[in-house]
Amino acid sequence: MIVCLCHRVSDRDIQREVGSGTRCFEQLQGDTRVASSCGKCLDCALEVFDAALKARADRQPAGAQARRGARA
C-alpha cells in the first residue's frame, strides 16, 4: 500500500528500510522523505514504522537482543 502519496513511499519501502537498519523515524524521513511534505500520511507512516520495528524485534533471537543491549 502507498503510505505517502507525495513521495510515493509504500509500506514495503518502510519495512525494507527497517530491515536495513533504520531505527529512528527521523532517519526514515531523511532517507525516504515520507511525511515530509503535506504531512497527511504522518500517522499512517508512524504506524507502519512502529509495526515494522516490532516485527523485526520479534524475529530476533532472544540472545541477539541481550547481546545488543549489553553493548549499548
Protein Blocks (a to p, Z undefined) as FASTA:
>chain_A
ZZblmlopafklmmmmmmnopabfklmmmmnopaklnommmmmmmmmmmmmmmmmmmmpc
fklmmmmmmmZZ
